[in-house]
């Protein structure tokens, strides 16, 4: 009976702390650098911990000049009242500082991004966004990849 009770308690507690798988893909084929990633997300105290086990950046062949990758970060997004997405919170940025030539692919090291979630009323209806800051031909811009809706509460 004691083992059954312990198993029942653990079964109830594990989903709250378990990692949820998450994948990211670009939603626009026109980005100079496309980001794809997979990993997991979990609530960790006042943070959302996003572990990126696999994170790949690729520059398309259609862009003929090299692109410098400056940094990347992970954000928590939701739709605003106008139906457009807004990023509510960002993790600190991870410096990158390398250059991709047309057709190049680069695997980034595994990282864990911590997004502060304190004082948010709910995580319902949110998803994750990877923002990659790039510089090409002297102009700094950003590219994005999105996850599906997260189920961490």
C-alpha positions in Angstrom: 0.0 0.0 0.0 2.8 2.4 0.9 4.5 1.8 -2.5 1.2 2.3 -4.3 0.6 5.6 -2.5 4.2 6.8 -3.3 3.7 5.8 -7.0 0.4 7.7 -7.1 1.9 10.8 -5.6 4.9 10.7 -8.1 2.5 10.2 -11.0 0.6 13.3 -10.1 3.8 15.4 -9.5 5.9 14.4 -12.5 3.9 16.2 -15.2 4.3 19.5 -13.5 8.1 19.1 -13.6 8.6 17.0 -16.6 10.3 18.4 -19.7 8.0 19.0 -22.7 9.6 18.4 -26.1 9.7 21.5 -28.3 10.8 22.0 -31.9 11.4 25.3 -33.7 11.1 26.0 -37.5 11.2 29.2 -39.5 7.8 30.3 -40.8 9.3 32.3 -43.7 11.5 30.8 -46.4 12.7 34.4 -47.2 15.0 34.7 -44.1 18.7 35.1 -45.0 19.5 32.7 -42.1 17.0 29.9 -41.2 17.0 28.5 -37.6 15.8 25.1 -36.7 16.0 23.6 -33.2 14.7 20.9 -30.9 14.9 20.4 -27.2 12.7 20.7 -24.2 10.9 23.3 -22.1 10.0 23.2 -18.4 8.9 25.5 -15.7 11.8 26.1 -13.3 10.8 28.4 -10.4 10.4 31.9 -11.8 11.8 30.9 -15.2 10.9 28.9 -18.2 14.0 26.8 -18.9 14.3 26.1 -22.7 17.0 23.5 -23.4 18.1 23.5 -27.0 19.9 20.2 -27.6 20.0 20.7 -31.4 20.2 24.1 -32.9 21.2 24.6 -36.6 21.5 27.8 -38.6 21.6 27.7 -42.4 22.1 30.5 -45.0 20.2 29.9 -48.2 22.0 29.8 -51.6 19.8 32.6 -52.9 21.7 35.1 -50.8 25.1 35.7 -52.5 27.0 37.5 -49.8 28.2 36.2 -46.4 26.1 36.9 -43.3 27.5 37.5 -39.8 25.6 35.9 -37.0 25.8 38.2 -33.9 23.6 36.5 -31.3 20.4 34.6 -30.5 17.9 34.5 -27.8 14.6 32.7 -26.9 11.3 34.5 -26.2 7.9 33.7 -24.9 5.2 35.0 -27.3 1.4 35.3 -27.4 -1.2 37.0 -29.6 -2.1 40.5 -28.7 -5.6 42.1 -29.0 -5.1 42.8 -32.7 -4.3 39.1 -33.4 -0.6 39.7 -34.0 2.1 38.0 -31.9 4.1 39.9 -29.3 7.1 38.6 -27.4 6.3 39.2 -23.7 9.7 38.1 -22.3 13.2 37.3 -23.6 16.0 35.2 -22.3 19.4 36.9 -22.2 21.2 36.8 -25.6 23.8 34.2 -26.4 26.7 35.7 -28.4 27.5 33.9 -31.6 30.0 35.9 -33.7 30.6 33.8 -36.8 30.0 34.2 -40.5 27.9 32.0 -42.8 28.5 32.0 -46.5 25.8 31.1 -49.0 24.8 27.4 -48.5 26.6 27.1 -45.2 25.1 25.2 -42.2 26.3 25.6 -38.6 25.4 23.5 -35.6 25.3 25.5 -32.4 26.3 24.1 -29.0 23.6 22.9 -26.7 22.3 25.7 -24.5 19.6 26.4 -21.9 17.8 29.7 -22.1 16.1 31.0 -19.0 13.1 33.2 -19.7 11.7 35.1 -16.6 8.0 34.3 -16.1 7.4 35.8 -12.7 4.2 37.9 -12.5 2.7 36.4 -15.6 -0.9 35.4 -14.9 -0.7 32.3 -17.2 1.3 30.6 -19.8 -1.8 29.4 -21.6 -1.8 30.3 -25.3 1.9 30.9 -25.5 4.7 29.6 -27.7 8.4 30.1 -28.0 10.4 32.1 -30.5 14.1 32.0 -31.4 15.4 35.3 -32.6 18.8 35.3 -34.4 20.4 38.7 -34.9 22.4 38.9 -38.1 24.4 41.5 -40.0 24.6 41.4 -43.8 26.0 44.1 -46.1 26.3 46.5 -43.1 22.6 46.1 -42.1 21.6 44.5 -38.8 18.3 42.5 -38.8 16.6 39.5 -37.2 15.3 36.2 -38.3 12.8 34.1 -36.3 11.8 30.5 -35.7 8.7 29.5 -33.8 7.5 26.5 -31.8 4.0 25.2 -31.5 1.9 26.2 -28.4 3.6 25.1 -25.2 1.6 23.1 -22.6 3.6 24.1 -19.5 1.5 25.7 -16.8 
